[in-house]
Amino acid sequence: MTDDLQVAAPQSELERAAQYFKQWTILGPTGDVTSSNRYMLKNSRIRRFLQYEKQGTFGGINLGWTDDAEPATGRRVTQWQFVRQSGRTAPITYGELVAIRWKDDYIFHAHRDVGINLKWSDNPVFEWCLLGGKPGSPVRTGAWLSIFNTMSEKTGEPLIFFDRTVGGDIGWPSSRTWGQTLREMGTSLAKDVVIAYLTKGSSAKK
C-alpha cells in the first residue's frame, strides 16, 4: 500500500515533505561521521545547537538550545557522539542503527509525563538511525539529515524542533496531531509515505 501511494505522489511533493524532517546537520571534523569523533548538532528551524540544558524538576529531559550559533558556542557543545554497534573507525552510514551520546550518557526513547519521551542511559541504546541519504552510504558532516528514533510510535519517528510551553523545545511529529504537522509542511501526504520515502534516501541523486 505504501509503495503504491509513493508512486502516485509527485516526487516534488515527497521531497518537500521529506525536507521538513531533514532538520539536522552534524558539524565538527570535516568528512565522514565516525564513532571516534564528537560533533555539534545544529537544527535548521531554530538555527541553534542542541545541548545539555537543565530543565528543572518537572521540565522533562535536560536538553535545550544554545543562545546563539557562534563558533565559540559550537566549540563548547561539540559533545555529541554517534556510536556504532561494532567498530569505531568505519564511517556511520545512512540507515545504520546507532546510539547517540552526550558526553558520558546516551539518550533513548522512554515515556515521560512532561516533555519529549526521552531519558538518559549509562549504556548505549541502539535505536537511532540517520536518514536522508542513500542507505549504506557514509554520513558526512554538513549534510542535512533526519535523526530517526525506531522506538517512537509503531513505525518510528524523526526528532524535530517543537515549541513547548514546558521542557526543551524538541519533539516528534506525534507530539501534536499529524494534521498540524502536515499544514506546517505544506502537504497532505500520509505520514507513512513520507517516512518511507525518507528511509529510502530522498537526497540520493537519480
C-alpha positions as CSV (number, residue, x, y, z in Angstrom):
1,M,0.0,0.0,0.0
2,T,2.8,2.4,0.9
3,D,4.7,1.7,-2.3
4,D,1.6,2.4,-4.4
5,L,1.0,5.7,-2.6
6,Q,4.6,6.7,-3.2
7,V,4.3,6.2,-6.9
8,A,1.1,8.2,-7.1
9,A,2.5,11.1,-5.1
10,P,4.5,13.8,-7.1
11,Q,8.2,13.5,-6.5
12,S,8.5,17.2,-5.7
13,E,5.8,16.9,-3.0
14,L,7.5,13.9,-1.4
15,E,10.9,15.7,-1.4
16,R,9.3,18.9,0.1
17,A,7.8,16.8,2.8
18,A,11.0,14.9,3.5
19,Q,12.9,18.1,3.7
20,Y,10.8,19.1,6.7
21,F,12.2,16.2,8.6
22,K,15.8,16.8,7.5
23,Q,16.3,19.5,10.2
24,W,19.7,18.4,11.4
25,T,23.3,18.8,10.4
26,I,26.3,17.3,12.1
27,L,29.2,19.7,12.4
28,G,32.7,19.1,13.5
29,P,35.7,17.3,12.0
30,T,35.2,17.5,8.2
31,G,34.4,14.4,6.4
32,D,32.7,11.1,7.3
33,V,31.0,10.9,10.6
34,T,32.6,8.3,12.8
35,S,32.1,7.0,16.4
36,S,35.6,8.2,17.4
37,N,34.8,11.9,17.0
38,R,32.5,14.2,18.8
39,Y,30.2,16.7,17.0
40,M,27.8,19.6,17.2
41,L,24.1,19.2,16.3
42,K,22.5,22.1,14.6
43,N,18.8,22.5,13.8
44,S,17.6,24.3,10.7
45,R,14.4,25.6,12.1
46,I,15.8,27.3,15.2
47,R,19.3,27.8,13.9
48,R,20.9,26.8,17.2
49,F,22.9,23.9,18.6
50,L,21.3,21.2,20.7
51,Q,22.9,20.8,24.1
52,Y,22.5,19.5,27.6
53,E,20.4,22.1,29.5
54,K,18.8,21.7,32.9
55,Q,15.0,21.9,32.6
56,G,14.1,21.9,36.3
57,T,12.4,19.4,38.4
58,F,9.3,19.0,36.2
59,G,10.7,20.1,32.9
60,G,11.4,16.8,31.1
61,I,14.8,15.6,29.8
62,N,17.7,18.0,30.3
63,L,18.1,19.1,26.7
64,G,17.7,22.5,25.1
65,W,19.2,25.0,22.7
66,T,22.1,27.3,22.8
67,D,21.5,31.1,22.8
68,D,23.4,31.5,19.5
69,A,25.3,29.6,16.9
70,E,28.6,31.4,17.2
71,P,31.8,29.4,16.6
72,A,32.8,29.7,20.3
73,T,29.4,28.3,21.3
74,G,29.8,25.5,18.8
75,R,33.2,24.5,20.2
76,R,31.6,24.4,23.7
77,V,28.9,22.0,22.7
78,T,30.9,19.7,20.5
79,Q,29.9,16.8,22.7
80,W,27.6,14.6,20.6
81,Q,28.8,11.2,19.5
82,F,27.2,8.6,17.2
83,V,28.2,5.1,18.4
84,R,28.2,2.1,16.1
85,Q,27.3,-1.4,17.3
86,S,30.7,-2.7,16.1
87,G,33.9,-0.9,15.3
88,R,34.8,2.7,15.9
89,T,36.8,3.5,12.8
90,A,34.3,2.8,10.0
91,P,32.0,5.7,9.0
92,I,28.5,5.9,10.2
93,T,26.2,5.0,7.3
94,Y,22.6,6.1,6.4
95,G,20.1,3.7,7.9
96,E,22.5,2.0,10.3
97,L,21.4,1.6,13.9
98,V,23.5,3.7,16.3
99,A,23.4,5.0,19.8
100,I,23.5,8.8,20.5
101,R,25.7,10.1,23.3
102,W,26.2,13.5,25.0
103,K,29.5,13.4,26.9
104,D,29.1,10.2,29.1
105,D,25.4,9.5,28.7
106,Y,23.1,8.2,26.0
107,I,19.6,9.3,25.0
108,F,16.9,6.7,24.4
109,H,13.1,6.6,24.0
110,A,11.1,6.2,27.2
111,H,7.9,7.6,28.5
112,R,7.8,10.9,30.4
113,D,4.8,12.7,31.8
114,V,6.4,16.1,30.7
115,G,8.3,16.9,27.6
116,I,9.6,14.6,24.9
117,N,9.7,10.9,25.6
118,L,13.5,10.6,26.1
119,K,15.6,9.6,29.0
120,W,19.3,9.1,29.8
121,S,21.2,5.8,29.9
122,D,24.7,4.9,31.2
123,N,24.9,2.3,28.4
124,P,24.4,2.7,24.6
125,V,20.9,2.0,23.3
126,F,21.0,1.3,19.6
127,E,17.6,2.6,18.5
128,W,18.6,5.6,16.3
129,C,19.4,6.0,12.6
130,L,20.3,8.8,10.3
131,L,18.1,9.2,7.3
132,G,18.0,11.3,4.1
133,G,20.9,9.9,2.1
134,K,21.4,6.7,0.1
135,P,21.1,3.8,2.5
136,G,24.5,2.3,3.3
137,S,26.5,5.4,2.1
138,P,28.6,7.3,4.6
139,V,27.1,10.2,6.5
140,R,29.2,13.3,6.1
141,T,29.4,16.4,8.2
142,G,27.5,19.4,6.9
143,A,24.7,17.3,5.2
144,W,21.1,18.0,6.2
145,L,19.5,14.8,7.5
146,S,16.8,13.3,9.7
147,I,17.6,11.9,13.2
148,F,15.2,9.0,13.4
149,N,14.2,7.0,16.5
150,T,13.0,3.5,15.8
151,M,11.1,3.1,19.1
152,S,8.9,6.1,19.0
153,E,5.3,5.1,17.9
154,K,4.8,1.9,16.0
155,T,7.0,2.7,13.0
156,G,9.5,5.1,14.5
157,E,9.6,8.9,14.1
158,P,12.0,11.7,13.3
159,L,13.3,14.0,16.0
160,I,12.2,17.6,15.3
161,F,12.2,21.1,16.7
162,F,8.9,21.5,18.7
163,D,7.9,24.6,20.5
164,R,6.9,23.6,24.0
165,T,5.5,25.5,27.0
166,V,7.3,23.1,29.4
167,G,10.6,21.3,28.7
168,G,13.1,21.6,26.0
169,D,11.8,22.5,22.5
170,I,12.2,19.2,20.8
171,G,9.6,16.6,19.9
172,W,8.2,14.1,17.4
173,P,5.5,14.5,14.7
174,S,3.2,12.7,17.2
175,S,3.8,15.4,19.8
176,R,0.9,17.1,18.1
177,T,-1.7,15.9,15.5
178,W,-0.4,14.8,12.1
179,G,-2.7,17.3,10.6
180,Q,-0.9,20.2,12.3
181,T,2.4,18.9,11.1
182,L,1.0,18.5,7.5
183,R,-0.1,22.1,7.5
184,E,3.3,23.3,8.5
185,M,4.9,21.0,5.9
186,G,2.5,22.2,3.2
187,T,1.5,18.7,2.1
188,S,-1.4,16.3,2.5
189,L,0.6,13.1,2.2
190,A,0.2,10.2,4.6
191,K,2.8,10.0,7.4
192,D,4.0,6.5,6.4
193,V,4.5,7.6,2.8
194,V,6.8,10.5,3.8
195,I,8.8,8.4,6.2
196,A,9.2,5.5,3.7
197,Y,10.5,8.0,1.2
198,L,12.9,9.4,3.7
199,T,14.1,6.0,4.7
200,K,14.9,5.1,1.1
201,G,17.2,8.1,0.7
202,S,15.3,11.1,-0.6
203,S,18.6,13.0,-1.1
204,A,20.2,10.4,-3.3
205,K,21.0,11.5,-6.9
206,K,18.9,9.7,-9.5
